[in-house]
Amino acid sequence: MVVQPQPASLQSAGASRAQLSGDLTHKTVVDVLPQGLALLQQAGDEWTVNLQQVGQVSSAGVALLLEWLRAATALNKALYIECLPEHMEPIIRISDLEPVFGPLLRPAA
């Protein structure tokens, strides 16, 4: 039996915050990428994404966050991540991205 990923969802949680939920796989991140880019453009000097409700994660989830980071940098905005799932950490570590993600991590508000 193949387990289907839960759709990813991104909800605004205020002018500079968003809540990401569901699974982050190659099948689901394409739906939330443009939503995140739009919310990022509307945000002030910084944008915080809370990942507390994220389920399964693949390298596509890391790629999604990297794309939002690229966009934030291009817009001269800061991106912060709250509640990074523990099961995402090995992907970041094996990809040698700890120096990139370390400064982005924030405790939950």
C-alpha positions in Angstrom: 0.0 0.0 0.0 1.4 3.4 -1.1 0.8 6.2 1.4 -0.2 9.4 -0.4 1.2 12.6 0.9 -1.0 15.0 2.6 -1.4 18.3 0.6 0.7 21.1 1.8 -1.0 24.3 2.8 0.3 27.8 3.6 -1.8 30.2 5.6 -1.1 33.8 6.4 -0.8 34.3 10.2 -0.5 38.1 10.1 1.4 40.6 8.0 4.8 39.0 8.4 4.0 35.4 9.5 2.7 32.2 7.9 1.8 28.7 9.0 2.9 25.8 6.8 1.2 22.4 7.2 0.9 19.1 5.5 3.6 17.1 3.8 6.6 18.6 1.9 7.4 16.3 -1.0 8.0 16.8 -4.7 4.2 16.4 -5.2 3.1 19.0 -2.7 5.6 21.8 -2.6 4.7 23.1 -6.1 1.3 24.2 -4.6 2.7 26.3 -1.9 5.8 27.8 -3.6 3.9 30.6 -5.3 1.7 31.3 -2.3 4.8 31.8 -0.2 6.4 34.1 -2.8 3.2 36.2 -2.8 3.1 36.4 1.1 6.8 37.2 1.2 6.3 40.2 -1.2 3.6 41.5 1.0 5.6 41.1 4.2 7.5 43.9 5.9 11.3 43.6 6.4 11.0 40.0 7.6 8.8 37.0 7.1 8.5 34.1 9.6 7.2 30.6 8.6 6.1 28.2 11.3 6.6 24.5 10.4 5.0 23.0 13.5 2.2 21.3 11.5 4.4 19.9 8.8 4.3 16.1 8.4 6.5 14.1 6.0 9.4 15.9 4.5 11.7 15.1 1.6 14.5 17.1 0.0 11.8 19.0 -1.9 10.8 20.6 1.4 14.3 21.9 1.9 14.4 23.1 -1.7 11.1 25.0 -1.0 12.7 26.8 1.9 15.8 27.6 -0.1 13.7 29.1 -2.9 11.9 31.3 -0.4 15.3 32.3 1.1 16.5 33.3 -2.4 13.4 35.4 -3.0 13.7 37.0 0.5 17.3 37.9 -0.2 16.4 39.4 -3.6 13.7 41.5 -1.9 16.2 42.5 0.9 14.0 40.8 3.5 14.9 38.4 6.3 13.4 34.9 6.4 13.0 33.1 9.7 11.8 29.5 10.3 10.0 28.4 13.5 9.6 24.8 14.6 11.8 23.1 12.1 10.7 19.4 12.1 13.4 17.1 13.6 13.1 14.8 10.6 14.1 17.7 8.3 17.4 18.1 10.1 19.2 15.1 8.6 18.4 16.3 5.1 19.9 19.7 5.9 22.9 18.2 7.6 23.7 15.7 4.7 23.3 18.5 2.2 25.8 20.6 4.2 23.2 23.4 4.6 23.5 23.8 8.3 25.4 27.1 7.8 22.6 28.4 5.6 19.7 27.3 7.9 21.3 27.9 11.3 20.8 31.7 11.2 17.2 31.3 10.0 15.9 29.2 12.9 13.9 30.9 15.6 12.0 29.6 18.7 8.2 29.5 18.3 6.5 32.8 19.2 
